[in-house]
Amino acid sequence: MTNGWSPEDIGKAIEKALIEGYKHPKLAEAITGTRFIKVNVNGKTLIWIFMGRREDHIIIPRTYCSCKDFIIHVLSQRRKLFCYHLVGQVIAEREKKYREVNVDLKTCSIIVDEILDKGISVTLRRILLKS
């Protein structure tokens, strides 16, 4: 990674934070609200999405989140190793408190493009409403 931290460094920092009882004001609601979405393409998990009220974020577990906090404080300023979305994704996966969608590659690309362009994926919301 460009910040000098590898996914292994980030993963270790997340695990350490969990062991130490990491807390964030928004974390419990995000997990209990099943706002983490596992996106599978052709039977394999490609990405995760955090579905926020105003913005969605693309998550690559233990590596990357598209939220402003990660971009600014992790990648740019190197003030920390992770955002609460990365911690939440680990917890949600372990506790099986997430939703899962199976899409084709084209639909996955549309979801990612919508998040990057508009900050929110209408396509993902439509898919979740149907399921």
C-alpha positions, -999 to +999 in steps of 0.1 A: +000+000+000+011+036-006+009+044+031+037+019+040+012-004+059+005-038+044-029-055+047-011-077+073-003-046+094-039-034+092-053-068+100-030-072+130-040-037+142-077-046+139-073-079+158-054-061+185-081-034+188-108-061+191-088-079+218-085-046+237-122-040+234-123-014+206-153+009+209-168+033+185-202+051+190-216+039+156-202+004+157-229-015+176-258+000+156-240-008+123-236-044+132-270-050+147-286-031+118-269-056+094-255-027+074-226-048+062-232-065+028-212-094+015-212-092-023-205-124-042-198-127-079-198-162-094-200-178-059-169-159-046-169-130-023-156-100-043-161-071-019-181-059+011-202-028+013-211-008+043-245+006+036-249+039+054-278+061+058-263+089+036-233+071+021-222+036+012-186+025+015-166-002-004-146-025+019-118-048+011-115-067+044-085-058+066-071-037+037-092-008+025-124+013+030-136+040+007-149+062+036-134+097+041-120+087+075-099+060+059-088+081+030-078+111+051-066+096+084-051+063+071-039+069+036-031+106+036-021+115+071-011+081+084-026+089+118-042+055+122-043+020+106-081+015+102-116+030+103-145+016+123-160+001+091-130-023+088-134-033+124-172-036+120-168-058+089-147-083+109-171-084+137-201-087+114-185-116+095-176-134+127-210-130+143-228-136+109-246-103+112-245-093+076-266-096+045-254-113+014-261-108-023-251-128-053-247-107-085-230-110-118-198-090-125-217-063-145-241-056-116-212-056-091-194-030-113-226-009-114-228-010-076-192+001-072-195+028-098-226+042-081-208+043-048-177+060-063-198+084-084-228+092-061-217+079-027-247+055-026-258+025-046-295+025-057-289-008-074-277-025-042-308-012-024-331-025-051-315-059-049-318-060-011-355-049-012-362-078-035-346-104-013 
